Every structure is written in C-alpha cells, then in structure tokens.
Amino acid sequence: MRKSTLRYIFTWISFLLLLTGTVFLVAISWNSRIAGTFSPKLVVLLWFVISASGIYLFMLAVKKAHRQWINEKRSLEKEEKAPAGKPATTSDPSRHTLDFTATARKLVRRTPEKAALEELGKGLLKNLARELEIMSGIFYMEKEGTFEAVSTYALVASTQPYEFKSGEGLTGQVARNQQLMVLSRLPEGHLKVYSGLGKALPSYLAIVPLVHKGRTVAVIECSGYRYSSHEIETMFRIFSRDLMNKLSPHLS
C-alpha cells in the first residue's frame, strides 16, 4: 500500500478517535449517569486517545503549511531571478506551446491575395501582433537594390529603421542567403521595447526573407517573448513558404 494511502487512512482514524474520545469525555464530565459507571483508567485512556489524535492531526497541518511555504518561497525566488522584462518560466506546457501549422495558415488566409507587397506590410505586422504577440516589427521591401522599411510596429519615435543592401548586417545576410534566421540570445544593446509599464528586452529576434523567383523581394524582422525560438522558426518557415505561393502569381 502506498504511503499516501496509509496517511489518508490514519488521518481519518485519528479524526474519528478524536471525535469519539471527546464526546465520551464530555459525556462523563457532564453527567456520569449518561455514561454509566467509569473508572479513572477510562478517563486516562480517553485523554491519551484525544491527545495522540490531536497531536497527529496538528503535525499533519504543520507539515502541509511548511510545504506550502517552501513552494511559495521557491516561486518568489524564480521570479526574482528571472531577467527584467521577461516572464518567469512556467511548468504548464500549454501556456507557451504554439500550433505553428495552424497559426501559419491563419496568417496566410488573412493576407490579401492581389495586394501589392508595399500595401501588405502593415497588415502582416498587425496580424503577427495579434497571433504571436510580437513586441516590435519592421517590414522591409526591396527597391532598386536597397531594402527600405515601409511598415513598422511598436517602435519608439527616436528609433528610425535603417536601409540596407543585400549582405549588409544580419538582415542583409538573410536577404542574400535567403535563409530564415531566429536569434534567441540577443545582445544587451539590442533594441528594447517600451510601453507604459516600462521597457523589456525581447527573448528572440526573427528575420524572415520573402523570396519570389529566386530573388528576395521583402524581409520581415520582428521580436517577441511569448514562444520558444524553435516554435517561431518552424512557424515562419511554413508561413513564408505558403505566403509566397499565394502571392507569386500576382507579383510582377
């Protein structure tokens, strides 16, 4: 028999003994005619049963309270050790698990089929914020060999998205290599996101190339914290592939 089962049985036995012994002791003390004749040994036995049962139940309550206090203390320590601006990790896997296939298809469905790339940027970033809770985003479009920011999301006023050519910086390397990049360890000097509640450093940075007929025509750069870098990378691979399959027939 398991230890927890035995503890459960002993707890109920102790409670019943405590209740029964207390009733008899009260009856003897109130009126001896109710309980009949009794001996001092019976009173001692009742006191022993009541005391032993009470002590056992009290120790169980103290042990439970101590365990709860330890768990709360550990939870507070985890929150204090968590980096500023990042939520503490949780053991609930459903909270941070992404159904990347369904999310990618939903994002593609919400993208107009015949709209020009320059018009798509704002809607794409808005949908990414809705579905992935991104903290910031930039949509770059290639114009005469230079990638220019045509849409932004949640950037501070003093931050101006830069222009770049293929091969310049991380974003330029992604445009040249046409390979998705997701960084999970961002440098301290990376762009922080500001809100009315303060500022926070993202936990990942995703740079997504949109390729049409062997040429990178646009790049999406976004940062966030909600999901793991592996889930984000898988989602963006499906999203960029399906999105360009949908838009390619209508791109010049």
C-alpha positions, 0 to 999 in steps of 0.5 A: 500500500502506498504511503499516501494511502496509509496517511489518508487512512490514519488521518481519518482514524485519528479524526474519528478517535478524536471525535469519539474520545471527546464526546465520551469525555464530555459525556462523563464530565457532564453527567456520569449517569449518561455514561454509566459507571467509569473508572479513572483508567477510562478517563486516562485512556480517553485523554491519551486517545484525544491527545495522540489524535490531536497531536497527529492531526496538528503535525499533519497541518504543520507539515502541509503549511511548511510545504506550502511555504517552501513552494511559495518561497521557491516561486518568489525566488524564480521570479526574482531571478528571472531577467527584467522584462521577461516572464518567469518560466512556467511548468504548464506546457500549454501556456507557451506551446504554439500550433505553428501549422495552424497559426501559419495558415491563419496568417496566410488566409488573412493576407490579401491575395492581389495586394501589392507587397508595399500595401501588405506590410502593415497588415502582416505586422498587425496580424503577427501582433495579434497571433504571436504577440510580437513586441516590435516589427519592421517590414522591409521591401526591396527597391532598386537594390536597397531594402527600405522599411515601409511598415513598422510596429511598436517602435519608439519615435527616436528609433528610425529603421535603417536601409540596407543592401543585400549582405549588409548586417544580419538582415542583409545576410538573410536577404542574400542567403535567403535563409530564415534566421531566429536569434534567441540570445540577443545582445544587451544593446539590442533594441528594447521595447517600451510601453507604459509599464516600462521597457523589456528586452525581447527573448528572440529576434526573427528575420524572415526573407520573402523570396519570389523567383529566386530573388528576395523581394521583402524581409520581415524582422520582428521580436517577441517573448511569448514562444520558444525560438524553435516554435517561431522558426518552424512557424515562419518557415511554413508561413513564408513558404505558403505566403509566397505561393499565394502571392507569386502569381500576382507579383510582377 
